[in-house]
Amino acid sequence: MRLISIRVVGLLGTLQSVGVAAAPVMEPGMWEVSTKMTMVGMPMEMPPQVFRHCYREEHLKDPKSVVPQGQECKADTATINGNTLSWRANCKIDGESMAGDGRITFSGKSYVGKAQLVGKVEGMAMQMNVSYSGKRIGDCK
């Protein structure tokens, strides 16, 4: 059970960046991002993760180009409709798969969003729900 948690936290780290993928309504600068993950059927709750990331103007031109293509997760799509960024991601962990969708809605210097992934990790059916919030906190250094 502990190994599953460690792997899922690593996966969450990849998906956090997916969650903060840029859109034209997102201002360049330093952003503070908070993610909260829950796993359906698991008794433990993961603590929120908070990190900061600098988004430069060149990163904000193509939403798919800023969605990370890490070792475990690949973004299949990233589309913008108005002030909402939507994506579909597929993840492979030791030959097993998880897939899901996410959506973030931007409001000037902040955003909120959610993602859901379903699949298997170490042979166990898994559903992860992730909520996101972000706010611009200043210029990049």
Backbone torsions as a table, in degrees:
resi	resn	phi	psi	omega
1	MET	NA	-41.0	-179.7
2	ARG	-63.5	-40.3	179.8
3	LEU	-63.3	-40.4	177.5
4	ILE	-60.4	-45.1	-179.6
5	SER	-60.1	-43.2	-180.0
6	ILE	-63.4	-44.0	179.5
7	ARG	-64.8	-40.4	-179.0
8	VAL	-67.3	-38.5	176.7
9	VAL	-62.6	-40.3	176.1
10	GLY	-62.5	-41.3	176.8
11	LEU	-63.1	-42.3	178.6
12	LEU	-59.3	-40.1	179.1
13	GLY	-58.6	-39.7	176.3
14	THR	-67.0	-43.9	-176.3
15	LEU	-73.2	-22.9	175.7
16	GLN	-57.6	-43.1	-179.9
17	SER	-68.8	-35.1	173.8
18	VAL	-58.5	-43.1	-177.4
19	GLY	-62.9	-27.7	-177.5
20	VAL	-102.6	17.9	177.2
21	ALA	-55.6	144.9	-169.9
22	ALA	-82.8	157.3	174.8
23	ALA	-137.4	161.1	-178.7
24	PRO	-57.1	-25.5	-179.8
25	VAL	-83.7	-0.6	178.7
26	MET	-92.5	128.1	179.0
27	GLU	-78.4	139.5	172.7
28	PRO	-61.6	153.0	176.6
29	GLY	142.4	-169.9	178.4
30	MET	-85.5	127.6	-179.0
31	TRP	-120.3	138.7	171.9
32	GLU	-101.7	125.7	-173.0
33	VAL	-120.1	134.4	176.6
34	SER	-120.1	132.9	176.4
35	THR	-126.2	143.7	177.9
36	LYS	-131.3	124.7	-177.7
37	MET	-116.4	138.3	170.4
38	THR	-126.5	145.9	176.6
39	MET	-115.0	119.1	-178.1
40	VAL	-60.9	130.9	177.8
41	GLY	86.8	-3.9	179.7
42	MET	-99.0	132.9	-176.5
43	PRO	-71.8	-25.1	-177.6
44	MET	-90.2	155.0	177.3
45	GLU	-116.8	135.6	179.8
46	MET	-80.1	139.6	176.5
47	PRO	-69.8	152.1	176.8
48	PRO	-60.0	147.3	176.4
49	GLN	-108.2	131.9	178.9
50	VAL	-126.0	131.2	177.0
51	PHE	-146.6	167.5	178.2
52	ARG	-118.8	144.7	-179.9
53	HIS	-145.7	140.1	177.1
54	CYS	-92.2	120.5	175.5
55	TYR	-107.6	115.1	179.7
56	ARG	-91.8	158.2	-176.1
57	GLU	-55.0	-39.0	-178.7
58	GLU	-64.8	-25.8	177.7
59	HIS	-74.4	-19.9	-172.0
60	LEU	-91.9	0.1	-175.8
61	LYS	-76.9	-38.3	-177.3
62	ASP	-128.7	110.1	-175.3
63	PRO	-58.5	-36.3	-178.9
64	LYS	-69.6	-30.2	-178.2
65	SER	-70.0	-21.1	178.9
66	VAL	-96.2	-7.7	174.2
67	VAL	-74.7	123.5	-174.1
68	PRO	-65.3	143.8	176.3
69	GLN	-111.9	63.0	-175.3
70	GLY	-72.1	-177.3	-178.2
71	GLN	-63.8	-35.6	-172.8
72	GLU	-102.5	-27.5	-175.8
73	CYS	-125.6	139.9	175.9
74	LYS	-128.2	133.8	176.0
75	ALA	-84.1	124.2	176.8
76	ASP	-81.8	-40.3	-178.4
77	THR	-141.9	155.7	170.8
78	ALA	-152.0	115.6	-176.8
79	THR	-129.0	152.1	178.6
80	ILE	-117.0	132.3	173.7
81	ASN	-132.4	105.0	-175.5
82	GLY	66.9	-121.0	-179.9
83	ASN	-104.3	20.1	-178.2
84	THR	-117.1	129.9	174.3
85	LEU	-103.0	127.0	177.4
86	SER	-121.8	147.8	178.6
87	TRP	-147.7	163.5	172.4
88	ARG	-128.5	131.7	-178.2
89	ALA	-127.8	148.1	172.4
90	ASN	-123.4	136.6	-177.4
91	CYS	-125.5	141.4	176.2
92	LYS	-120.9	125.0	177.8
93	ILE	-127.9	111.7	-178.6
94	ASP	48.5	45.5	176.5
95	GLY	82.6	-5.1	178.0
96	GLU	-102.4	157.9	-171.2
97	SER	-119.5	148.6	167.7
98	MET	-134.2	145.7	178.5
99	ALA	-141.6	153.5	178.4
100	GLY	-174.4	179.9	-177.3
101	ASP	-124.9	153.9	175.6
102	GLY	-144.2	161.7	-179.2
103	ARG	-151.9	136.9	175.8
104	ILE	-129.9	137.4	176.3
105	THR	-113.5	123.5	-178.0
106	PHE	-92.0	143.2	175.6
107	SER	-134.9	76.6	-179.9
108	GLY	67.2	-103.7	-176.0
109	LYS	-100.7	22.1	177.7
110	SER	-152.4	168.6	174.2
111	TYR	-156.3	162.4	171.8
112	VAL	-138.1	154.3	179.6
113	GLY	-169.5	175.0	179.9
114	LYS	-145.2	153.9	173.5
115	ALA	-143.1	153.5	176.4
116	GLN	-137.1	132.1	176.8
117	LEU	-123.5	140.5	175.4
118	VAL	-132.6	151.9	178.3
119	GLY	157.9	-150.0	-179.3
120	LYS	-126.7	143.6	172.2
121	VAL	-133.5	121.8	-177.1
122	GLU	52.6	40.3	176.2
123	GLY	80.4	-3.9	-178.9
124	MET	-100.9	134.4	174.5
125	ALA	-62.8	138.9	-174.6
126	MET	-142.9	137.9	170.1
127	GLN	-128.3	124.8	178.5
128	MET	-114.8	135.0	173.8
129	ASN	-116.3	129.6	-177.5
130	VAL	-124.7	131.5	173.2
131	SER	-112.6	145.4	-175.8
132	TYR	-125.2	148.2	165.3
133	SER	-146.8	146.1	-179.5
134	GLY	-146.0	152.2	175.5
135	LYS	-146.7	142.5	176.8
136	ARG	-76.2	129.8	-176.2
137	ILE	-115.7	1.4	178.4
138	GLY	152.6	-168.1	178.8
139	ASP	-85.7	156.7	174.6
140	CYS	-69.2	150.1	180.0
141	LYS	-100.8	NA	NA
